[in-house]
């Protein structure tokens, strides 16, 4: 199976999760690619103050995983802008994850995942899994990442073997 891991990362935390997903999928014998969304303009990205400079294409993949940080208690505006550019992808199996620092889900994680899922569903995609990754220093953060990678890889691989 060919899997696209498409992500935007500001601090490197989302990129770390994306890299671990890539390793998991390739260890299981699947062709997986990391594709990072890039911008020009101010960082952290503010609506109307950046331009998407790299738009990863999704059509070539059997399954897609989207990843983004939470910003200001919502989905990062770069991922919002990217999701709006996606073509119709009827029945495309998709998983989503967000990374965030604050441990409470009410601090943007749930809102961000809900936004991603609705945006993907509006393009005809089928959500097979989603995760909120709370990053923190040390063992707890590593456990959160490992759990999310296990859950996402299982969701993607069992829905589309």
Chimera marker file (.cmm) of the C-alpha trace (Angstrom):
<marker_set name="trace">
<marker id="1" x="0.000" y="0.000" z="0.000" r="1" g="1" b="0" radius="0.5"/>
<marker id="2" x="1.210" y="3.538" z="-0.769" r="1" g="1" b="0" radius="0.5"/>
<marker id="3" x="0.650" y="5.912" z="2.157" r="1" g="1" b="0" radius="0.5"/>
<marker id="4" x="1.090" y="9.676" z="2.130" r="1" g="1" b="0" radius="0.5"/>
<marker id="5" x="1.891" y="11.411" z="5.403" r="1" g="1" b="0" radius="0.5"/>
<marker id="6" x="1.148" y="15.065" z="4.749" r="1" g="1" b="0" radius="0.5"/>
<marker id="7" x="1.936" y="17.491" z="7.536" r="1" g="1" b="0" radius="0.5"/>
<marker id="8" x="2.700" y="21.027" z="8.579" r="1" g="1" b="0" radius="0.5"/>
<marker id="9" x="5.102" y="21.603" z="11.471" r="1" g="1" b="0" radius="0.5"/>
<marker id="10" x="6.235" y="24.795" z="13.158" r="1" g="1" b="0" radius="0.5"/>
<marker id="11" x="8.340" y="23.589" z="16.078" r="1" g="1" b="0" radius="0.5"/>
<marker id="12" x="9.240" y="20.108" z="14.844" r="1" g="1" b="0" radius="0.5"/>
<marker id="13" x="6.844" y="18.203" z="17.126" r="1" g="1" b="0" radius="0.5"/>
<marker id="14" x="4.400" y="17.354" z="14.320" r="1" g="1" b="0" radius="0.5"/>
<marker id="15" x="7.334" y="16.407" z="12.078" r="1" g="1" b="0" radius="0.5"/>
<marker id="16" x="8.562" y="14.005" z="14.781" r="1" g="1" b="0" radius="0.5"/>
<marker id="17" x="5.213" y="12.192" z="14.886" r="1" g="1" b="0" radius="0.5"/>
<marker id="18" x="5.092" y="12.104" z="11.071" r="1" g="1" b="0" radius="0.5"/>
<marker id="19" x="8.600" y="10.588" z="10.947" r="1" g="1" b="0" radius="0.5"/>
<marker id="20" x="7.681" y="7.899" z="13.471" r="1" g="1" b="0" radius="0.5"/>
<marker id="21" x="4.591" y="7.041" z="11.414" r="1" g="1" b="0" radius="0.5"/>
<marker id="22" x="6.773" y="6.752" z="8.311" r="1" g="1" b="0" radius="0.5"/>
<marker id="23" x="9.087" y="4.350" z="10.144" r="1" g="1" b="0" radius="0.5"/>
<marker id="24" x="6.123" y="2.281" z="11.362" r="1" g="1" b="0" radius="0.5"/>
<marker id="25" x="4.585" y="1.966" z="7.890" r="1" g="1" b="0" radius="0.5"/>
<marker id="26" x="7.887" y="1.115" z="6.194" r="1" g="1" b="0" radius="0.5"/>
<marker id="27" x="8.754" y="-1.423" z="8.917" r="1" g="1" b="0" radius="0.5"/>
<marker id="28" x="5.467" y="-3.139" z="8.054" r="1" g="1" b="0" radius="0.5"/>
<marker id="29" x="6.477" y="-3.284" z="4.366" r="1" g="1" b="0" radius="0.5"/>
<marker id="30" x="4.431" y="-0.401" z="2.980" r="1" g="1" b="0" radius="0.5"/>
<marker id="31" x="5.598" y="2.403" z="0.709" r="1" g="1" b="0" radius="0.5"/>
<marker id="32" x="5.165" y="5.618" z="2.656" r="1" g="1" b="0" radius="0.5"/>
<marker id="33" x="6.168" y="9.188" z="1.882" r="1" g="1" b="0" radius="0.5"/>
<marker id="34" x="6.532" y="12.253" z="4.080" r="1" g="1" b="0" radius="0.5"/>
<marker id="35" x="5.306" y="15.432" z="2.426" r="1" g="1" b="0" radius="0.5"/>
<marker id="36" x="5.637" y="18.702" z="4.310" r="1" g="1" b="0" radius="0.5"/>
<marker id="37" x="3.429" y="21.682" z="3.566" r="1" g="1" b="0" radius="0.5"/>
<marker id="38" x="5.568" y="24.820" z="3.383" r="1" g="1" b="0" radius="0.5"/>
<marker id="39" x="4.708" y="28.506" z="3.430" r="1" g="1" b="0" radius="0.5"/>
<marker id="40" x="6.168" y="31.902" z="2.780" r="1" g="1" b="0" radius="0.5"/>
<marker id="41" x="5.248" y="34.708" z="5.117" r="1" g="1" b="0" radius="0.5"/>
<marker id="42" x="5.088" y="35.167" z="8.845" r="1" g="1" b="0" radius="0.5"/>
<marker id="43" x="5.557" y="32.385" z="11.364" r="1" g="1" b="0" radius="0.5"/>
<marker id="44" x="3.607" y="31.490" z="13.369" r="1" g="1" b="0" radius="0.5"/>
<marker id="45" x="1.215" y="31.620" z="10.462" r="1" g="1" b="0" radius="0.5"/>
<marker id="46" x="-1.641" y="34.073" z="10.729" r="1" g="1" b="0" radius="0.5"/>
<marker id="47" x="-4.612" y="33.945" z="8.343" r="1" g="1" b="0" radius="0.5"/>
<marker id="48" x="-3.972" y="36.197" z="5.360" r="1" g="1" b="0" radius="0.5"/>
<marker id="49" x="-0.287" y="36.632" z="6.206" r="1" g="1" b="0" radius="0.5"/>
<marker id="50" x="1.198" y="33.580" z="4.489" r="1" g="1" b="0" radius="0.5"/>
<marker id="51" x="1.138" y="31.788" z="1.164" r="1" g="1" b="0" radius="0.5"/>
<marker id="52" x="1.243" y="28.044" z="0.649" r="1" g="1" b="0" radius="0.5"/>
<marker id="53" x="4.422" y="27.311" z="-1.308" r="1" g="1" b="0" radius="0.5"/>
<marker id="54" x="4.315" y="23.512" z="-1.411" r="1" g="1" b="0" radius="0.5"/>
<marker id="55" x="1.034" y="21.708" z="-1.980" r="1" g="1" b="0" radius="0.5"/>
<marker id="56" x="1.516" y="17.958" z="-1.631" r="1" g="1" b="0" radius="0.5"/>
<marker id="57" x="-0.655" y="15.995" z="-4.057" r="1" g="1" b="0" radius="0.5"/>
<marker id="58" x="-2.924" y="13.366" z="-2.551" r="1" g="1" b="0" radius="0.5"/>
<marker id="59" x="-4.211" y="11.537" z="-5.631" r="1" g="1" b="0" radius="0.5"/>
<marker id="60" x="-1.346" y="9.030" z="-5.824" r="1" g="1" b="0" radius="0.5"/>
<marker id="61" x="-1.923" y="7.477" z="-2.388" r="1" g="1" b="0" radius="0.5"/>
<marker id="62" x="-3.989" y="4.493" z="-1.241" r="1" g="1" b="0" radius="0.5"/>
<marker id="63" x="-4.266" y="6.079" z="2.221" r="1" g="1" b="0" radius="0.5"/>
<marker id="64" x="-3.406" y="9.484" z="3.639" r="1" g="1" b="0" radius="0.5"/>
<marker id="65" x="-2.475" y="10.727" z="7.107" r="1" g="1" b="0" radius="0.5"/>
<marker id="66" x="-2.705" y="14.471" z="7.759" r="1" g="1" b="0" radius="0.5"/>
<marker id="67" x="-0.834" y="16.050" z="10.681" r="1" g="1" b="0" radius="0.5"/>
<marker id="68" x="-0.816" y="19.574" z="12.071" r="1" g="1" b="0" radius="0.5"/>
<marker id="69" x="-0.118" y="21.508" z="15.240" r="1" g="1" b="0" radius="0.5"/>
<marker id="70" x="-2.843" y="23.215" z="17.206" r="1" g="1" b="0" radius="0.5"/>
<marker id="71" x="-2.427" y="26.991" z="17.202" r="1" g="1" b="0" radius="0.5"/>
<marker id="72" x="-4.381" y="29.425" z="19.364" r="1" g="1" b="0" radius="0.5"/>
<marker id="73" x="-6.804" y="26.699" z="20.495" r="1" g="1" b="0" radius="0.5"/>
<marker id="74" x="-7.713" y="25.721" z="16.893" r="1" g="1" b="0" radius="0.5"/>
<marker id="75" x="-6.311" y="23.957" z="13.854" r="1" g="1" b="0" radius="0.5"/>
<marker id="76" x="-3.246" y="25.717" z="12.495" r="1" g="1" b="0" radius="0.5"/>
<marker id="77" x="-4.287" y="28.086" z="9.670" r="1" g="1" b="0" radius="0.5"/>
<marker id="78" x="-1.770" y="26.534" z="7.273" r="1" g="1" b="0" radius="0.5"/>
<marker id="79" x="-3.489" y="23.149" z="7.500" r="1" g="1" b="0" radius="0.5"/>
<marker id="80" x="-6.885" y="24.841" z="7.176" r="1" g="1" b="0" radius="0.5"/>
<marker id="81" x="-5.733" y="26.545" z="3.978" r="1" g="1" b="0" radius="0.5"/>
<marker id="82" x="-4.201" y="23.337" z="2.615" r="1" g="1" b="0" radius="0.5"/>
<marker id="83" x="-7.302" y="21.229" z="3.302" r="1" g="1" b="0" radius="0.5"/>
<marker id="84" x="-9.385" y="23.781" z="1.385" r="1" g="1" b="0" radius="0.5"/>
<marker id="85" x="-7.255" y="23.114" z="-1.735" r="1" g="1" b="0" radius="0.5"/>
<marker id="86" x="-7.856" y="19.359" z="-1.791" r="1" g="1" b="0" radius="0.5"/>
<marker id="87" x="-9.786" y="17.829" z="-4.683" r="1" g="1" b="0" radius="0.5"/>
<marker id="88" x="-12.765" y="15.532" z="-4.251" r="1" g="1" b="0" radius="0.5"/>
<marker id="89" x="-11.417" y="12.159" z="-3.081" r="1" g="1" b="0" radius="0.5"/>
<marker id="90" x="-14.399" y="9.796" z="-2.925" r="1" g="1" b="0" radius="0.5"/>
<marker id="91" x="-13.867" y="6.993" z="-0.406" r="1" g="1" b="0" radius="0.5"/>
<marker id="92" x="-10.189" y="7.919" z="0.159" r="1" g="1" b="0" radius="0.5"/>
<marker id="93" x="-9.187" y="6.416" z="3.508" r="1" g="1" b="0" radius="0.5"/>
<marker id="94" x="-7.716" y="9.109" z="5.708" r="1" g="1" b="0" radius="0.5"/>
<marker id="95" x="-6.414" y="9.539" z="9.247" r="1" g="1" b="0" radius="0.5"/>
<marker id="96" x="-5.637" y="12.781" z="11.085" r="1" g="1" b="0" radius="0.5"/>
<marker id="97" x="-3.537" y="13.864" z="14.023" r="1" g="1" b="0" radius="0.5"/>
<marker id="98" x="-2.773" y="17.098" z="15.794" r="1" g="1" b="0" radius="0.5"/>
<marker id="99" x="0.001" y="17.948" z="18.202" r="1" g="1" b="0" radius="0.5"/>
<marker id="100" x="-0.354" y="20.323" z="21.113" r="1" g="1" b="0" radius="0.5"/>
<marker id="101" x="1.373" y="21.346" z="24.300" r="1" g="1" b="0" radius="0.5"/>
<marker id="102" x="-1.439" y="21.898" z="26.797" r="1" g="1" b="0" radius="0.5"/>
<marker id="103" x="-2.768" y="18.616" z="28.214" r="1" g="1" b="0" radius="0.5"/>
<marker id="104" x="-6.465" y="19.480" z="28.413" r="1" g="1" b="0" radius="0.5"/>
<marker id="105" x="-8.456" y="18.488" z="25.327" r="1" g="1" b="0" radius="0.5"/>
<marker id="106" x="-10.537" y="21.654" z="25.623" r="1" g="1" b="0" radius="0.5"/>
<marker id="107" x="-7.446" y="23.700" z="24.731" r="1" g="1" b="0" radius="0.5"/>
<marker id="108" x="-7.850" y="23.191" z="21.000" r="1" g="1" b="0" radius="0.5"/>
<marker id="109" x="-7.163" y="19.528" z="20.322" r="1" g="1" b="0" radius="0.5"/>
<marker id="110" x="-10.771" y="18.433" z="19.985" r="1" g="1" b="0" radius="0.5"/>
<marker id="111" x="-11.708" y="21.473" z="17.901" r="1" g="1" b="0" radius="0.5"/>
<marker id="112" x="-8.721" y="20.966" z="15.591" r="1" g="1" b="0" radius="0.5"/>
<marker id="113" x="-9.431" y="17.254" z="15.013" r="1" g="1" b="0" radius="0.5"/>
<marker id="114" x="-13.116" y="17.968" z="14.417" r="1" g="1" b="0" radius="0.5"/>
<marker id="115" x="-12.205" y="20.608" z="11.833" r="1" g="1" b="0" radius="0.5"/>
<marker id="116" x="-9.828" y="18.248" z="10.023" r="1" g="1" b="0" radius="0.5"/>
<marker id="117" x="-12.349" y="15.407" z="9.991" r="1" g="1" b="0" radius="0.5"/>
<marker id="118" x="-15.151" y="17.628" z="8.663" r="1" g="1" b="0" radius="0.5"/>
<marker id="119" x="-12.904" y="19.175" z="5.993" r="1" g="1" b="0" radius="0.5"/>
<marker id="120" x="-11.794" y="15.733" z="4.798" r="1" g="1" b="0" radius="0.5"/>
<marker id="121" x="-15.341" y="14.338" z="4.876" r="1" g="1" b="0" radius="0.5"/>
<marker id="122" x="-16.536" y="17.296" z="2.806" r="1" g="1" b="0" radius="0.5"/>
<marker id="123" x="-14.118" y="16.133" z="0.083" r="1" g="1" b="0" radius="0.5"/>
<marker id="124" x="-15.529" y="12.586" z="0.197" r="1" g="1" b="0" radius="0.5"/>
<marker id="125" x="-12.764" y="11.084" z="2.330" r="1" g="1" b="0" radius="0.5"/>
<marker id="126" x="-13.464" y="8.389" z="4.908" r="1" g="1" b="0" radius="0.5"/>
<marker id="127" x="-11.883" y="9.009" z="8.314" r="1" g="1" b="0" radius="0.5"/>
<marker id="128" x="-10.430" y="5.760" z="9.673" r="1" g="1" b="0" radius="0.5"/>
<marker id="129" x="-8.735" y="7.229" z="12.750" r="1" g="1" b="0" radius="0.5"/>
<marker id="130" x="-7.607" y="10.373" z="14.516" r="1" g="1" b="0" radius="0.5"/>
<marker id="131" x="-5.342" y="11.241" z="17.419" r="1" g="1" b="0" radius="0.5"/>
<marker id="132" x="-4.512" y="14.200" z="19.617" r="1" g="1" b="0" radius="0.5"/>
<marker id="133" x="-0.839" y="14.062" z="20.618" r="1" g="1" b="0" radius="0.5"/>
<marker id="134" x="0.022" y="16.035" z="23.737" r="1" g="1" b="0" radius="0.5"/>
<marker id="135" x="3.737" y="16.577" z="23.669" r="1" g="1" b="0" radius="0.5"/>
<marker id="136" x="5.596" y="17.015" z="26.865" r="1" g="1" b="0" radius="0.5"/>
<marker id="137" x="9.181" y="16.466" z="27.848" r="1" g="1" b="0" radius="0.5"/>
<marker id="138" x="10.411" y="13.070" z="28.863" r="1" g="1" b="0" radius="0.5"/>
<marker id="139" x="8.776" y="9.699" z="29.165" r="1" g="1" b="0" radius="0.5"/>
<marker id="140" x="5.156" y="10.920" z="29.147" r="1" g="1" b="0" radius="0.5"/>
<marker id="141" x="5.604" y="12.734" z="25.818" r="1" g="1" b="0" radius="0.5"/>
<marker id="142" x="7.304" y="9.698" z="24.279" r="1" g="1" b="0" radius="0.5"/>
<marker id="143" x="4.434" y="7.491" z="25.473" r="1" g="1" b="0" radius="0.5"/>
<marker id="144" x="1.866" y="9.854" z="23.948" r="1" g="1" b="0" radius="0.5"/>
<marker id="145" x="3.660" y="9.771" z="20.592" r="1" g="1" b="0" radius="0.5"/>
<marker id="146" x="4.063" y="5.965" z="20.667" r="1" g="1" b="0" radius="0.5"/>
<marker id="147" x="0.388" y="5.459" z="21.483" r="1" g="1" b="0" radius="0.5"/>
<marker id="148" x="-0.718" y="7.780" z="18.683" r="1" g="1" b="0" radius="0.5"/>
<marker id="149" x="1.592" y="6.112" z="16.148" r="1" g="1" b="0" radius="0.5"/>
<marker id="150" x="0.304" y="2.660" z="17.127" r="1" g="1" b="0" radius="0.5"/>
<marker id="151" x="-3.342" y="3.728" z="16.937" r="1" g="1" b="0" radius="0.5"/>
<marker id="152" x="-2.999" y="5.592" z="13.646" r="1" g="1" b="0" radius="0.5"/>
<marker id="153" x="-0.962" y="2.896" z="11.929" r="1" g="1" b="0" radius="0.5"/>
<marker id="154" x="-3.398" y="0.227" z="13.087" r="1" g="1" b="0" radius="0.5"/>
<marker id="155" x="-6.381" y="2.250" z="11.844" r="1" g="1" b="0" radius="0.5"/>
<marker id="156" x="-4.827" y="2.842" z="8.427" r="1" g="1" b="0" radius="0.5"/>
<marker id="157" x="-3.473" y="-0.675" z="7.915" r="1" g="1" b="0" radius="0.5"/>
<marker id="158" x="-6.557" y="-2.560" z="9.076" r="1" g="1" b="0" radius="0.5"/>
<marker id="159" x="-8.939" y="-0.465" z="7.009" r="1" g="1" b="0" radius="0.5"/>
<marker id="160" x="-6.897" y="-0.869" z="3.828" r="1" g="1" b="0" radius="0.5"/>
<marker id="161" x="-4.661" y="-3.967" z="4.051" r="1" g="1" b="0" radius="0.5"/>
<link id1="1" id2="2" r="1" g="1" b="0" radius="0.2"/>
<link id1="2" id2="3" r="1" g="1" b="0" radius="0.2"/>
<link id1="3" id2="4" r="1" g="1" b="0" radius="0.2"/>
<link id1="4" id2="5" r="1" g="1" b="0" radius="0.2"/>
<link id1="5" id2="6" r="1" g="1" b="0" radius="0.2"/>
<link id1="6" id2="7" r="1" g="1" b="0" radius="0.2"/>
<link id1="7" id2="8" r="1" g="1" b="0" radius="0.2"/>
<link id1="8" id2="9" r="1" g="1" b="0" radius="0.2"/>
<link id1="9" id2="10" r="1" g="1" b="0" radius="0.2"/>
<link id1="10" id2="11" r="1" g="1" b="0" radius="0.2"/>
<link id1="11" id2="12" r="1" g="1" b="0" radius="0.2"/>
<link id1="12" id2="13" r="1" g="1" b="0" radius="0.2"/>
<link id1="13" id2="14" r="1" g="1" b="0" radius="0.2"/>
<link id1="14" id2="15" r="1" g="1" b="0" radius="0.2"/>
<link id1="15" id2="16" r="1" g="1" b="0" radius="0.2"/>
<link id1="16" id2="17" r="1" g="1" b="0" radius="0.2"/>
<link id1="17" id2="18" r="1" g="1" b="0" radius="0.2"/>
<link id1="18" id2="19" r="1" g="1" b="0" radius="0.2"/>
<link id1="19" id2="20" r="1" g="1" b="0" radius="0.2"/>
<link id1="20" id2="21" r="1" g="1" b="0" radius="0.2"/>
<link id1="21" id2="22" r="1" g="1" b="0" radius="0.2"/>
<link id1="22" id2="23" r="1" g="1" b="0" radius="0.2"/>
<link id1="23" id2="24" r="1" g="1" b="0" radius="0.2"/>
<link id1="24" id2="25" r="1" g="1" b="0" radius="0.2"/>
<link id1="25" id2="26" r="1" g="1" b="0" radius="0.2"/>
<link id1="26" id2="27" r="1" g="1" b="0" radius="0.2"/>
<link id1="27" id2="28" r="1" g="1" b="0" radius="0.2"/>
<link id1="28" id2="29" r="1" g="1" b="0" radius="0.2"/>
<link id1="29" id2="30" r="1" g="1" b="0" radius="0.2"/>
<link id1="30" id2="31" r="1" g="1" b="0" radius="0.2"/>
<link id1="31" id2="32" r="1" g="1" b="0" radius="0.2"/>
<link id1="32" id2="33" r="1" g="1" b="0" radius="0.2"/>
<link id1="33" id2="34" r="1" g="1" b="0" radius="0.2"/>
<link id1="34" id2="35" r="1" g="1" b="0" radius="0.2"/>
<link id1="35" id2="36" r="1" g="1" b="0" radius="0.2"/>
<link id1="36" id2="37" r="1" g="1" b="0" radius="0.2"/>
<link id1="37" id2="38" r="1" g="1" b="0" radius="0.2"/>
<link id1="38" id2="39" r="1" g="1" b="0" radius="0.2"/>
<link id1="39" id2="40" r="1" g="1" b="0" radius="0.2"/>
<link id1="40" id2="41" r="1" g="1" b="0" radius="0.2"/>
<link id1="41" id2="42" r="1" g="1" b="0" radius="0.2"/>
<link id1="42" id2="43" r="1" g="1" b="0" radius="0.2"/>
<link id1="43" id2="44" r="1" g="1" b="0" radius="0.2"/>
<link id1="44" id2="45" r="1" g="1" b="0" radius="0.2"/>
<link id1="45" id2="46" r="1" g="1" b="0" radius="0.2"/>
<link id1="46" id2="47" r="1" g="1" b="0" radius="0.2"/>
<link id1="47" id2="48" r="1" g="1" b="0" radius="0.2"/>
<link id1="48" id2="49" r="1" g="1" b="0" radius="0.2"/>
<link id1="49" id2="50" r="1" g="1" b="0" radius="0.2"/>
<link id1="50" id2="51" r="1" g="1" b="0" radius="0.2"/>
<link id1="51" id2="52" r="1" g="1" b="0" radius="0.2"/>
<link id1="52" id2="53" r="1" g="1" b="0" radius="0.2"/>
<link id1="53" id2="54" r="1" g="1" b="0" radius="0.2"/>
<link id1="54" id2="55" r="1" g="1" b="0" radius="0.2"/>
<link id1="55" id2="56" r="1" g="1" b="0" radius="0.2"/>
<link id1="56" id2="57" r="1" g="1" b="0" radius="0.2"/>
<link id1="57" id2="58" r="1" g="1" b="0" radius="0.2"/>
<link id1="58" id2="59" r="1" g="1" b="0" radius="0.2"/>
<link id1="59" id2="60" r="1" g="1" b="0" radius="0.2"/>
<link id1="60" id2="61" r="1" g="1" b="0" radius="0.2"/>
<link id1="61" id2="62" r="1" g="1" b="0" radius="0.2"/>
<link id1="62" id2="63" r="1" g="1" b="0" radius="0.2"/>
<link id1="63" id2="64" r="1" g="1" b="0" radius="0.2"/>
<link id1="64" id2="65" r="1" g="1" b="0" radius="0.2"/>
<link id1="65" id2="66" r="1" g="1" b="0" radius="0.2"/>
<link id1="66" id2="67" r="1" g="1" b="0" radius="0.2"/>
<link id1="67" id2="68" r="1" g="1" b="0" radius="0.2"/>
<link id1="68" id2="69" r="1" g="1" b="0" radius="0.2"/>
<link id1="69" id2="70" r="1" g="1" b="0" radius="0.2"/>
<link id1="70" id2="71" r="1" g="1" b="0" radius="0.2"/>
<link id1="71" id2="72" r="1" g="1" b="0" radius="0.2"/>
<link id1="72" id2="73" r="1" g="1" b="0" radius="0.2"/>
<link id1="73" id2="74" r="1" g="1" b="0" radius="0.2"/>
<link id1="74" id2="75" r="1" g="1" b="0" radius="0.2"/>
<link id1="75" id2="76" r="1" g="1" b="0" radius="0.2"/>
<link id1="76" id2="77" r="1" g="1" b="0" radius="0.2"/>
<link id1="77" id2="78" r="1" g="1" b="0" radius="0.2"/>
<link id1="78" id2="79" r="1" g="1" b="0" radius="0.2"/>
<link id1="79" id2="80" r="1" g="1" b="0" radius="0.2"/>
<link id1="80" id2="81" r="1" g="1" b="0" radius="0.2"/>
<link id1="81" id2="82" r="1" g="1" b="0" radius="0.2"/>
<link id1="82" id2="83" r="1" g="1" b="0" radius="0.2"/>
<link id1="83" id2="84" r="1" g="1" b="0" radius="0.2"/>
<link id1="84" id2="85" r="1" g="1" b="0" radius="0.2"/>
<link id1="85" id2="86" r="1" g="1" b="0" radius="0.2"/>
<link id1="86" id2="87" r="1" g="1" b="0" radius="0.2"/>
<link id1="87" id2="88" r="1" g="1" b="0" radius="0.2"/>
<link id1="88" id2="89" r="1" g="1" b="0" radius="0.2"/>
<link id1="89" id2="90" r="1" g="1" b="0" radius="0.2"/>
<link id1="90" id2="91" r="1" g="1" b="0" radius="0.2"/>
<link id1="91" id2="92" r="1" g="1" b="0" radius="0.2"/>
<link id1="92" id2="93" r="1" g="1" b="0" radius="0.2"/>
<link id1="93" id2="94" r="1" g="1" b="0" radius="0.2"/>
<link id1="94" id2="95" r="1" g="1" b="0" radius="0.2"/>
<link id1="95" id2="96" r="1" g="1" b="0" radius="0.2"/>
<link id1="96" id2="97" r="1" g="1" b="0" radius="0.2"/>
<link id1="97" id2="98" r="1" g="1" b="0" radius="0.2"/>
<link id1="98" id2="99" r="1" g="1" b="0" radius="0.2"/>
<link id1="99" id2="100" r="1" g="1" b="0" radius="0.2"/>
<link id1="100" id2="101" r="1" g="1" b="0" radius="0.2"/>
<link id1="101" id2="102" r="1" g="1" b="0" radius="0.2"/>
<link id1="102" id2="103" r="1" g="1" b="0" radius="0.2"/>
<link id1="103" id2="104" r="1" g="1" b="0" radius="0.2"/>
<link id1="104" id2="105" r="1" g="1" b="0" radius="0.2"/>
<link id1="105" id2="106" r="1" g="1" b="0" radius="0.2"/>
<link id1="106" id2="107" r="1" g="1" b="0" radius="0.2"/>
<link id1="107" id2="108" r="1" g="1" b="0" radius="0.2"/>
<link id1="108" id2="109" r="1" g="1" b="0" radius="0.2"/>
<link id1="109" id2="110" r="1" g="1" b="0" radius="0.2"/>
<link id1="110" id2="111" r="1" g="1" b="0" radius="0.2"/>
<link id1="111" id2="112" r="1" g="1" b="0" radius="0.2"/>
<link id1="112" id2="113" r="1" g="1" b="0" radius="0.2"/>
<link id1="113" id2="114" r="1" g="1" b="0" radius="0.2"/>
<link id1="114" id2="115" r="1" g="1" b="0" radius="0.2"/>
<link id1="115" id2="116" r="1" g="1" b="0" radius="0.2"/>
<link id1="116" id2="117" r="1" g="1" b="0" radius="0.2"/>
<link id1="117" id2="118" r="1" g="1" b="0" radius="0.2"/>
<link id1="118" id2="119" r="1" g="1" b="0" radius="0.2"/>
<link id1="119" id2="120" r="1" g="1" b="0" radius="0.2"/>
<link id1="120" id2="121" r="1" g="1" b="0" radius="0.2"/>
<link id1="121" id2="122" r="1" g="1" b="0" radius="0.2"/>
<link id1="122" id2="123" r="1" g="1" b="0" radius="0.2"/>
<link id1="123" id2="124" r="1" g="1" b="0" radius="0.2"/>
<link id1="124" id2="125" r="1" g="1" b="0" radius="0.2"/>
<link id1="125" id2="126" r="1" g="1" b="0" radius="0.2"/>
<link id1="126" id2="127" r="1" g="1" b="0" radius="0.2"/>
<link id1="127" id2="128" r="1" g="1" b="0" radius="0.2"/>
<link id1="128" id2="129" r="1" g="1" b="0" radius="0.2"/>
<link id1="129" id2="130" r="1" g="1" b="0" radius="0.2"/>
<link id1="130" id2="131" r="1" g="1" b="0" radius="0.2"/>
<link id1="131" id2="132" r="1" g="1" b="0" radius="0.2"/>
<link id1="132" id2="133" r="1" g="1" b="0" radius="0.2"/>
<link id1="133" id2="134" r="1" g="1" b="0" radius="0.2"/>
<link id1="134" id2="135" r="1" g="1" b="0" radius="0.2"/>
<link id1="135" id2="136" r="1" g="1" b="0" radius="0.2"/>
<link id1="136" id2="137" r="1" g="1" b="0" radius="0.2"/>
<link id1="137" id2="138" r="1" g="1" b="0" radius="0.2"/>
<link id1="138" id2="139" r="1" g="1" b="0" radius="0.2"/>
<link id1="139" id2="140" r="1" g="1" b="0" radius="0.2"/>
<link id1="140" id2="141" r="1" g="1" b="0" radius="0.2"/>
<link id1="141" id2="142" r="1" g="1" b="0" radius="0.2"/>
<link id1="142" id2="143" r="1" g="1" b="0" radius="0.2"/>
<link id1="143" id2="144" r="1" g="1" b="0" radius="0.2"/>
<link id1="144" id2="145" r="1" g="1" b="0" radius="0.2"/>
<link id1="145" id2="146" r="1" g="1" b="0" radius="0.2"/>
<link id1="146" id2="147" r="1" g="1" b="0" radius="0.2"/>
<link id1="147" id2="148" r="1" g="1" b="0" radius="0.2"/>
<link id1="148" id2="149" r="1" g="1" b="0" radius="0.2"/>
<link id1="149" id2="150" r="1" g="1" b="0" radius="0.2"/>
<link id1="150" id2="151" r="1" g="1" b="0" radius="0.2"/>
<link id1="151" id2="152" r="1" g="1" b="0" radius="0.2"/>
<link id1="152" id2="153" r="1" g="1" b="0" radius="0.2"/>
<link id1="153" id2="154" r="1" g="1" b="0" radius="0.2"/>
<link id1="154" id2="155" r="1" g="1" b="0" radius="0.2"/>
<link id1="155" id2="156" r="1" g="1" b="0" radius="0.2"/>
<link id1="156" id2="157" r="1" g="1" b="0" radius="0.2"/>
<link id1="157" id2="158" r="1" g="1" b="0" radius="0.2"/>
<link id1="158" id2="159" r="1" g="1" b="0" radius="0.2"/>
<link id1="159" id2="160" r="1" g="1" b="0" radius="0.2"/>
<link id1="160" id2="161" r="1" g="1" b="0" radius="0.2"/>
</marker_set>
